[in-house]
Every structure is written in structure tokens, then in C-alpha cells.
Amino acid sequence: MTDTTAHISAGTEPHGPVRKRGDRSPLASLGLHLTLLAASVVAVFPPLWLLVTSFKPKTEAFDTSLVKDFTLGNYSHVVRDTDFLSWLQNSVIVVGLTTLIGVFISATTGYAVSRFRFPGMRPLMWMLLLTQMFPVAVLIVPLYNLLADLGLLNQPVGLVVTYLTVAVPFCAWMMKGYFDGIPVEIDEAGRVDGLNPFGTFWRLVLPLARPGLAVTAFYTFITGWAEVAYASAFMTGEENLTLAGGLQTFVNQYTSDWGALTAAAVIIAVPAAIVFGLVARHLVSGLTAGATKS
């Protein structure tokens, strides 16, 4: 029984038009739009300020006005006069290996836990979950000692292993949830056709999990591309730093080169934006995959 029917049956008329669910008054709508506008300004201002400052001379870094004397000197200084290209090469190697290995381990682990039952499965999943509870500051010392014992300090391989400890547990849980949504009948059809478990996973199930793989790849990429604490603690010498660690050399207790810092930050943001653009379609399909399933 609607509100209008209830009023009529009670012998009274509704006062004014009945507002449907989801309808807002003009004042509420104005307040909502102003709030969204303010939130958008807060979100856009930092990257916009970063971009504008990168084109300013060093003497105008803290000038509140827009660019007066447009210059590309900051970008030229970063590329020519620093070890930025070495940092870029180190980051590409570390992040590339981390992404490839992390996606493979996460996908195979998630599939195994989703489809098979084996001794120690539940403790394994709890262990993957518990590793996410420890903050980076607590893990730096034990990881440092472990890498030192293995001779992996100041080595890209050591940084790859460290990033995998961060990315794989979360991504394995995520991939398990995605594989749970893929019908088991597909695996059974693969076994009927003579495929072994890995063949079924590789040829039938994995292509259906591309949205989940895109999310996993993007998370793993960002984990290595934007991480600072491990990169600063485990890598020394400017030629061995990654991009995240190299940024700290522009602003420290002795010097503050804000122009070079903002220019380097803009360059670093470009690959992340490109990767996001490449996987955005799969990210959206992954978020909406369960909406049409019965």
C-alpha cells in the first residue's frame, strides 16, 4: 500500500506532492553538487599543482600564480644531469619481473585453492591473509637481515622478492574469489577432452579470468612502481636506486630542488597512467562481471 493510498483510506489528503524514493529537494541537490565539486577540487589540485610547478623556474616554485616564465629546464636537468635514466632502467627491470612473476604465482595459487582440496590449504590461506596485517616498518628489519644473509642486498632480485611478499598474498586471495565465480563444469569439460589440470587452467580457465588478471597485474605494477620504503632501505648508491628512491635525492636536509622533483614526478606518473589506460577496460569488466550472472 502506497503512502497516497494510505492517506485516502484514512480519509485524509496528502500534503503536497508525494516524493518518490531517490528524489531530492532543490536544496539537498544543491548541497550534494557543491560537496562533489569541493571533493573534485581537493582531488585534482595536488596533481595539477605538481604539473604546473614542473614548468616553472626554480625561483618561482612556490609562486601561487600560474606559469609566468614557461620552461622545460627542469625536465632537461632531470634527464641530462642526474641518474634518472638509470633509475628508470632499474625500475623497469624490477617492476617488470615483479609483475610477471607475481601474476603467475597469484593466478596459480588462487586456482589451486579454488579448485582443489589438499592438506594445509586452510593454514596457507590464513598465512596469506595474516601477512597483510604487518606494516612495512615492522618488516623492514627482518627482510633486511634475510636479504643480507642471502647476499641480495643492493640487488634488483632482492627487491623483486620483497615486492612479491607484498603483492602475492593479496592478489592470490583476489584471484581465488574470481576463480570461484567461473563454473567448475569448464574444468570437467577440459578433463573430458584429455587435458591435465595445468592444461585446463592455462587453456580454458585463464582466458576467462582476464579481468581478474588485469586487476592483479595493475596492483602488482603499482606495488613496485610507487614503493619507497623498501627501495630506500635495500638499495644504496644513486646508480642502483629505483625511481621512488631517486626522488628523495632532489629534496633532503641539504638541498631542495622542487623543480626537478616535480618534473621527475610527472615523468614517473606517465607510465602508471599508460598502464592504467591499457587495463582500464578489463578493470571495468571485472567489476561488473557478476552483475549479469544468474
Phi, psi and omega in degrees: 000126181282169179296321181296316179298320180297319179295319182294316180295333179275356178085015180237153178263142177295143179276103179082175180293144179279124182276128179287161178297133181096342177286141180237151175289159179304322180293318178294321178296319178297316179297321179296315181293323177294322178295316179295322178296316179296319179295323179294319178297317179298322182286324185275333187300312183301309178295328178293317177298321178299314181294315181295317182296330181294340179259008179262152171296160183302325183289345182249019185299325182256016176287130184284348179279169175289184186296121175268309180247090182298133181211147173256015183298325179297317179294318178297319179295319181296316185284321188268323191255002179233179177270030185301319181295325175292320177297319179297316179297316179298318181294319180298318180295310183296311184291322178298313178295319179299318182292312182297310182292319181296318179294318181296312181294317181296318181293314181292321178294314179298322179291318180298317181287329180285325189255335187242157175240121185215157180300134179085007181296312181296314175301326178298313180294323176294323179295318177297324180288319183292330180297338180280353184273345185267129178288161183300321183299328180284330186271345185299313184294308179298322177293323178298314179296321179295315179294325178295319179294328181271357181071030184251006176292143180061027178236138178303325180299319179298320179291324177298314179299319180296315180293327178295326178295337179272316189277320189296314182303313180294315183292327178295317176298317181295317180292326176300313179299324180288318179294329177299333180274354178268128185303139179292338180301333177294319177296318180296322177295323177295320178292325177297324179280002175093012179277143174281172183304318181290323177297320176298315179298314188286320189263333185248310188278317185299318177300331178283346183258021182301320176300319177295321177295324179296317178296317179297315180297319181293317179297317180295319179299311182295325179302316180277327186286324186254002184284138184243316190298307181295319181297325180282327184279326188258352181236129179233159184085126187301329182286345181258355183288155169268179183299317181298319178287326181293331179301329183291340181288342181280331180228110178218195184287348182253323183227158177217091180261082185292328179297313178293322180298313181292322178296316178296321179296321178296317179297319181295326182289337184297310179300322178297320178294322179295315179298318178298319179297325181290325184258001185300319181299318179288328178297316180295316180294328178292323180289331184256008185297324183276358185287332184256003180276139180275000000 
